[in-house]
Amino acid sequence: MELHGIVLPLESTAEDVKKIAAKKAHLDITQVRTFRILKESLDARKRGEVRKVYSVEIDEKVASRPAKDIPYVGERLYRPIVVGFGPAGMLASYVLARAGLRPIVLERGLPIEERAKGVEALWERGVLDPDANAEYGEGGAGAFSDGKLNSGIKDKETVDFVLSTFVACGAPEEILYRNKPHIGTDKLRTMVRTLREKVVELGGEVIFSAKVTDIEERKGVLRVTADKTYETDALVLAIGHSARDTYKMLLQRGFSMESKPFAVGVRIEQLQADINEAMYGVRSHSLLPAADYKVVEHTKAGGVYSFCMCPGGYVVCASSEEGGVVTNGMSYHARDGKNANAALLVGVDQKDFGEGVLSGVRYQEDLERAAFLAGGGGYHAPCQRVGDFLCGKKGSLEGRVEPTYKPGATAVDLSFVLPGRVSEALKLGLTAFRKKMRGFVHEDDLLTGAETRSSSPVRILRNEERRSLSYPTVYPCGEGCGYAGGIMSAAVDGVNTALAIIGKKG
């Protein structure tokens, strides 16, 4: 049976939860054969008195959890091809490999070990490698982020399958039941490598430095040009939200595509102790995790909301193209950094960036170039204290909060970098947040830009069978094709796309 709403003090252990659950189930502790924590969350509604809340499964019989059915179909005439090895591509290739289809993965970037060296060169020395950065390569953009896995997906069976797969590949077991699970950049990199090894063990092949430059269909067979020419009758497009050159190629090849709304803004960087106090009522506690938050405000200039909040984390450079600055957030599993950060975003659509399939891409590029120039080159980012931003003065970066962004931050007036409506909405949103939540926003908190890659500006259209409207042997998938918004939703879309190829409805 399942029991919900078990409330216990912070210091409670799993054994304490088991004893209380057994009592509620009218079972002697010696009778319990099945006990599993389904969910663990925090109740911080009463400031200074935070408690844990559990949902559990407990029974006197041994319960078995049904595993997601991945039918084994064996080899076909053509091996399926997966383009991209981010969350969607990883899970799609893993499911296809489990089915015996021996997929070929074409990843434009490098293995995670080599990719990390390129990312470090950018962060430490301001040297960008277009083929080894925080956007391209094994693991996708999420490999250099916080590894957050929370989502609103209702497909619990597939979500459980994804989480169980991650745990089997080295992710912390706590992601199976934590209310807001996260892996952390450090542990996520190990998990990604292990998942690749599993795909290979099952007969798949992962080829790096294999950028797809052309796709052509002849009599129902796709010819895919990358490091060499491949042929297939099923291709999964899991290209990620930054594959702008691939978008252009697909448009030239006649793929049905459309521009879509997305969001841009800045990273706000705050003292983690301030966030703890605002959310918990205490600045630190050995039994409490670093606090997170989610805020939203509707202003006359547009909605403002937080995204990808990284407790105890760092603001990082996620640029993938010469002459453009892109920011993102990152946390390690311990989330023990001095600062917290989150994206503060404003939604934009065709009223902002105009008509045309790639108009949103051009809007992103213009903002990234403006940020690069304002930062002074070398991938330094434009940065401003909140108080100065609200007052409309450049100011300095000296204050309570020290910028963590590497290779460096430059004091600027962000009002001259951000689009006018975006800047105005952020000012209105920050002012509202200060009034609504005591201690949430301080004068010395930092804003760093530009945050432009929160989601894809393009959607590659597909039908109910997940097939491209113009190329029925192509399966657009994941965040880059406009069907996901984060690691979990992209991974779930990858699983269901692979099942559609196998022949089972995903």
C-alpha positions in Angstrom: 0.0 0.0 0.0 1.0 3.6 -0.5 1.0 6.1 2.4 1.3 9.9 1.9 1.9 12.9 4.1 4.2 11.4 6.7 5.7 14.5 8.4 8.9 14.1 10.4 11.7 16.3 11.8 14.8 17.1 9.6 17.0 14.6 11.6 14.8 11.7 10.8 16.3 8.7 9.1 14.9 6.1 6.7 14.5 3.7 9.6 12.4 6.3 11.4 10.2 6.7 8.3 9.8 2.9 8.1 8.7 2.6 11.8 6.1 5.4 11.4 4.8 3.9 8.1 4.5 0.5 9.6 2.5 1.9 12.5 0.2 3.7 10.1 -0.2 0.5 8.1 -1.0 -1.5 11.3 2.0 -3.7 10.7 4.6 -5.0 13.1 8.0 -3.9 11.8 9.0 -7.6 11.5 6.1 -8.1 9.1 7.4 -5.6 6.6 8.7 -7.2 3.4 8.4 -4.2 1.0 9.4 -0.7 2.0 10.3 2.1 -0.4 10.4 5.8 -0.2 8.4 7.2 -3.1 8.9 10.8 -2.5 10.8 13.1 0.0 10.2 16.8 0.1 10.5 19.7 2.5 7.8 21.7 4.2 9.2 25.2 4.7 5.9 27.1 5.0 6.7 28.0 8.7 9.9 30.0 8.7 12.6 28.6 10.9 10.7 25.2 11.3 11.4 23.1 8.2 10.2 19.5 8.2 10.5 16.5 5.9 7.4 15.1 4.2 7.4 11.5 2.8 5.3 9.3 0.6 6.1 5.6 0.9 5.2 2.1 -0.3 4.9 -0.5 2.5 3.5 -4.0 2.6 3.8 -7.4 4.3 4.3 -9.0 0.9 7.2 -8.7 -1.5 6.1 -6.2 -4.2 7.7 -6.2 -7.7 7.8 -3.0 -9.8 6.8 -3.6 -13.4 9.7 -2.6 -15.7 9.0 -0.6 -18.8 8.6 -3.0 -21.7 11.3 -2.6 -24.3 10.6 -5.3 -26.9 13.5 -7.0 -28.5 13.0 -6.9 -32.3 16.5 -7.7 -33.5 18.4 -6.3 -36.5 16.7 -4.8 -39.6 18.0 -4.1 -43.0 19.2 -0.7 -42.0 20.5 0.4 -38.6 18.7 3.4 -37.1 20.8 6.6 -36.8 20.6 9.0 -33.9 21.9 12.5 -34.5 23.1 14.0 -31.2 24.0 12.5 -27.9 22.4 14.8 -25.4 19.5 13.6 -23.1 17.1 12.8 -26.0 19.7 11.1 -28.1 21.2 9.2 -25.3 17.9 7.6 -24.2 16.7 7.1 -27.8 19.9 5.2 -28.6 19.8 3.2 -25.4 16.2 2.0 -26.0 17.0 1.2 -29.7 20.1 -0.7 -28.5 18.0 -2.6 -25.9 15.7 -3.6 -28.8 18.6 -5.1 -30.7 18.6 -2.5 -33.5 22.3 -1.6 -33.0 21.9 2.2 -33.5 24.6 4.5 -34.9 25.0 7.7 -33.0 26.5 10.7 -34.9 27.7 13.4 -32.4 29.2 16.5 -33.8 31.2 17.2 -30.6 33.7 15.2 -28.5 33.5 12.5 -25.7 32.8 14.0 -22.3 36.4 13.6 -21.2 37.9 15.6 -24.1 35.0 18.0 -24.2 35.6 19.0 -20.6 39.1 20.2 -21.6 37.7 22.5 -24.2 35.2 23.9 -21.7 37.9 24.5 -19.1 40.0 26.4 -21.7 37.1 28.7 -22.3 36.4 29.3 -18.7 40.0 29.7 -17.6 41.7 31.4 -20.6 38.8 32.8 -22.7 39.7 30.4 -25.6 36.7 29.1 -27.5 36.7 25.7 -29.3 33.6 25.6 -31.5 33.7 21.8 -31.4 34.3 21.4 -27.6 32.2 23.7 -25.5 29.3 23.8 -23.1 26.7 23.3 -25.8 28.1 20.6 -28.2 29.3 17.2 -27.4 28.5 14.1 -25.4 25.8 14.8 -22.8 24.5 17.9 -24.5 24.2 21.3 -22.7 23.0 19.6 -19.5 26.4 18.0 -18.9 27.7 21.5 -17.9 24.7 22.6 -15.9 23.1 21.5 -12.6 21.6 18.2 -13.9 18.2 19.1 -12.6 15.6 16.4 -13.3 12.3 17.9 -12.1 9.5 18.1 -14.7 5.8 18.1 -14.8 5.6 15.0 -17.0 2.6 12.8 -16.1 4.0 9.7 -17.8 5.3 8.2 -14.5 6.3 4.8 -16.0 8.7 6.5 -18.5 10.0 8.9 -16.0 10.8 6.0 -13.6 12.5 4.2 -16.5 14.7 7.3 -17.2 15.6 7.8 -13.6 16.3 4.1 -13.0 18.6 4.1 -16.1 20.5 7.2 -14.8 20.9 5.5 -11.4 22.2 2.3 -13.1 24.8 4.5 -14.8 26.0 6.1 -11.7 23.6 8.9 -10.7 22.8 9.1 -7.0 19.9 6.8 -5.9 18.2 9.7 -4.2 17.0 11.0 -7.6 14.4 8.2 -7.5 12.5 9.8 -4.6 13.6 13.4 -4.0 11.0 16.0 -4.8 13.4 18.1 -6.9 16.1 15.6 -8.0 19.4 16.7 -9.4 22.6 14.9 -10.3 25.2 17.7 -10.3 27.7 18.4 -13.1 30.4 16.3 -11.5 28.3 13.1 -11.2 26.5 13.7 -14.4 29.7 13.5 -16.5 30.4 10.0 -15.1 26.8 8.9 -15.7 27.0 10.1 -19.4 30.1 8.1 -20.1 28.7 5.0 -18.5 25.4 5.3 -20.5 27.5 5.6 -23.7 29.4 2.4 -22.7 26.0 0.6 -22.2 24.9 1.6 -25.7 28.1 0.2 -27.2 27.8 -3.0 -25.1 24.4 -3.6 -26.6 25.7 -3.3 -30.1 25.3 0.4 -30.7 28.1 2.6 -32.1 28.8 6.2 -31.0 30.9 8.3 -33.4 32.3 11.6 -32.3 33.4 14.6 -34.4 30.6 13.5 -36.9 28.7 16.6 -37.7 25.8 16.0 -40.0 26.0 18.4 -43.0 23.4 16.9 -45.3 20.3 14.7 -45.3 18.9 13.5 -48.6 16.1 11.0 -49.3 16.1 8.6 -52.2 13.2 6.1 -52.6 12.5 5.9 -48.9 16.1 5.6 -47.9 18.0 8.5 -46.2 21.5 9.3 -47.1 23.2 11.1 -44.2 26.4 12.9 -44.7 28.7 13.3 -41.7 32.2 12.0 -41.3 31.2 9.7 -44.2 27.9 8.8 -45.9 25.4 6.6 -44.0 22.1 5.1 -45.2 19.1 4.4 -42.9 15.3 4.2 -43.0 14.9 5.7 -39.5 16.8 8.8 -38.3 16.3 10.5 -34.9 17.0 14.2 -34.9 18.2 15.0 -31.4 20.3 18.0 -32.4 20.0 20.2 -29.3 18.9 23.9 -29.2 22.1 25.4 -30.4 22.6 23.6 -33.7 22.0 26.7 -35.8 24.0 25.5 -38.8 21.9 22.3 -38.8 18.7 24.3 -38.7 19.8 26.1 -41.8 20.7 22.9 -43.6 17.3 21.3 -42.7 15.5 24.4 -43.9 17.4 24.3 -47.2 16.4 20.6 -47.5 12.8 21.4 -47.3 11.9 20.3 -43.8 8.7 21.6 -42.4 9.8 24.1 -39.7 8.5 27.1 -37.8 9.8 29.7 -35.4 8.6 29.4 -31.9 8.5 31.7 -28.8 11.4 31.4 -26.3 12.9 33.5 -23.6 16.0 35.7 -23.0 17.4 37.6 -20.1 20.2 37.4 -17.5 21.6 35.3 -14.7 20.9 36.7 -11.2 23.7 35.8 -8.7 22.9 35.9 -5.0 24.4 34.8 -1.7 23.2 31.3 -1.0 22.8 32.2 2.7 20.4 35.0 1.7 18.3 32.5 -0.3 18.3 30.0 2.6 17.1 32.7 5.0 14.4 33.9 2.6 13.1 30.3 2.0 13.8 28.5 5.3 14.1 31.3 7.9 17.7 30.3 8.7 21.0 31.2 6.9 22.4 27.7 7.2 21.6 24.3 8.7 23.7 21.2 8.5 20.6 19.1 7.8 19.0 21.4 5.2 20.0 21.4 1.5 20.9 24.7 -0.2 17.5 26.3 -0.8 16.1 26.9 -4.2 13.3 29.0 -5.5 10.9 29.6 -8.4 9.5 33.0 -9.0 7.2 34.6 -11.6 5.8 38.0 -12.1 3.5 39.4 -14.8 4.4 43.0 -15.7 3.1 45.5 -18.2 6.2 44.9 -20.2 5.9 41.1 -20.1 6.2 38.1 -17.9 9.4 37.6 -15.9 10.3 34.2 -14.4 13.2 32.2 -12.9 14.6 29.2 -14.7 17.3 26.7 -14.1 17.9 27.8 -10.5 21.3 26.5 -9.3 21.7 26.5 -5.5 25.3 26.7 -4.3 26.4 27.1 -8.0 28.3 29.1 -10.5 27.5 31.3 -13.5 29.3 29.9 -16.5 30.2 30.7 -20.1 28.1 28.6 -22.5 29.2 30.2 -25.7 29.5 28.0 -28.8 30.1 30.6 -31.5 32.9 33.1 -32.1 32.1 36.6 -30.9 29.1 35.8 -28.8 28.6 35.6 -25.0 26.1 33.1 -23.6 25.6 32.5 -19.9 24.3 29.5 -18.0 24.2 28.1 -14.5 26.0 25.1 -13.0 26.1 23.3 -9.7 28.1 20.3 -8.4 26.2 17.6 -6.6 27.1 19.0 -3.2 25.7 22.4 -4.1 28.2 23.9 -1.7 29.2 27.1 -3.5 28.9 30.4 -1.7 26.5 31.8 -4.3 23.2 30.8 -5.8 22.2 31.7 -9.4 19.2 31.5 -11.6 18.1 32.7 -15.0 15.7 35.6 -15.0 13.9 35.4 -18.3 11.4 37.3 -20.4 9.4 35.6 -23.1 9.8 36.8 -26.7 7.9 35.9 -29.8 7.5 37.1 -33.4 6.4 40.5 -32.3 10.0 40.9 -31.0 12.0 39.1 -33.6 9.9 39.2 -36.7 8.8 36.8 -39.4 10.8 33.9 -40.8 11.7 30.4 -39.5 15.2 31.5 -38.4 14.2 35.0 -37.2 14.5 33.9 -33.5 17.9 32.5 -34.2 19.0 35.9 -35.5 17.5 37.6 -32.5 19.6 35.3 -30.2 22.8 35.9 -32.2 22.3 39.7 -32.1 21.9 39.7 -28.3 24.9 37.4 -27.9 27.1 39.6 -30.0 26.0 42.7 -28.1 26.9 40.9 -24.8 30.4 40.0 -26.2 31.1 43.6 -27.2 29.9 45.0 -23.9 32.0 42.6 -22.0 35.1 43.9 -23.8 36.0 40.7 -25.7 37.7 37.5 -24.5 34.3 36.1 -23.6 34.1 38.4 -20.6 30.4 38.9 -19.7 28.6 42.2 -19.1 27.5 42.4 -15.4 25.8 44.9 -13.2 24.6 45.1 -9.6 20.8 45.0 -9.2 20.7 48.3 -7.4 22.6 50.0 -10.3 20.5 48.3 -12.9 17.3 49.6 -11.3 18.7 53.1 -11.0 20.1 53.1 -14.5 23.8 53.6 -13.7 26.8 51.6 -14.7 28.3 51.4 -11.2 30.9 48.8 -10.2 30.9 45.1 -9.3 32.2 45.7 -5.7 29.8 44.5 -3.1 28.6 41.5 -1.0 28.3 39.2 -4.0 31.4 38.3 -6.0 30.9 37.2 -9.6 31.7 33.6 -10.2 31.5 33.9 -14.0 34.7 32.9 -15.9 36.8 34.0 -17.7 35.7 37.4 -16.2 32.9 39.9 -15.7 32.8 43.6 -16.8 30.8 46.3 -15.2 28.3 47.8 -17.7 24.8 49.2 -17.8 22.8 46.2 -19.0 20.0 48.6 -20.2 22.2 49.3 -23.3 22.8 45.5 -23.9 19.4 44.0 -23.5 16.4 44.7 -25.8 14.3 47.5 -24.5 11.2 45.5 -23.5 13.3 42.8 -21.9 15.2 45.3 -19.8 12.0 47.1 -18.8 10.3 43.8 -17.8 13.3 42.7 -15.7 13.3 46.0 -13.8 9.6 45.7 -13.1 10.0 42.0 -12.1 12.9 42.6 -9.8 11.1 45.5 -8.1 8.0 43.2 -7.5 10.1 40.3 -6.2 11.8 42.7 -3.6 8.4 43.7 -2.3 6.8 40.2 -2.3 9.6 38.2 -0.7 11.6 39.6 2.3 15.3 39.4 1.8 15.0 37.8 -1.7 16.7 40.5 -3.8 19.5 42.8 -2.5 21.2 45.8 -4.0 24.5 43.9 -4.4 23.1 40.9 -6.2 24.6 40.6 -9.6 23.0 40.4 -13.1 25.1 38.7 -15.8 24.2 38.4 -19.5 23.2 37.3 -21.9 21.0 34.2 -21.2 19.7 33.2 -24.6 19.7 29.4 -24.9 16.9 28.5 -22.4 15.0 26.7 -25.2 14.9 26.2 -29.0 13.8 29.1 -31.2 12.7 26.6 -33.8 10.3 23.7 -34.0 10.8 20.9 -36.6 7.2 19.8 -37.3 6.2 16.1 -36.7 3.0 14.2 -36.7 1.3 11.9 -34.1 3.7 9.1 -35.1 6.6 11.4 -34.3 7.6 11.5 -38.0 8.7 14.7 -39.8 5.9 16.1 -41.9 8.2 16.4 -44.9 10.6 13.4 -44.3 8.6 10.4 -42.9 11.8 8.5 -42.1 13.0 11.3 -39.9 11.9 11.6 -36.2 12.4 15.1 -34.8 13.0 14.7 -31.1 14.0 16.6 -27.9 14.7 20.1 -27.0 16.5 21.1 -30.2 13.5 20.2 -32.3 11.1 22.1 -30.1 9.5 19.2 -28.1 11.2 19.4 -24.7 12.5 21.9 -22.1 15.1 20.3 -19.9 16.9 17.0 -19.3 13.9 14.9 -18.1 11.5 16.0 -20.8 14.1 15.5 -23.5 15.0 12.1 -22.2 11.4 11.0 -22.0 10.9 12.3 -25.6 13.9 10.2 -26.6 12.5 7.1 -25.1 9.1 7.5 -26.7 10.6 8.4 -30.1 12.7 5.2 -30.0 9.6 3.2 -29.1 7.8 4.7 -32.1 10.6 3.4 -34.3 10.6 0.0 -32.8 6.9 -0.2 -33.6 5.4 0.2 -30.1 3.5 3.4 -29.5 5.6 5.8 -27.4 
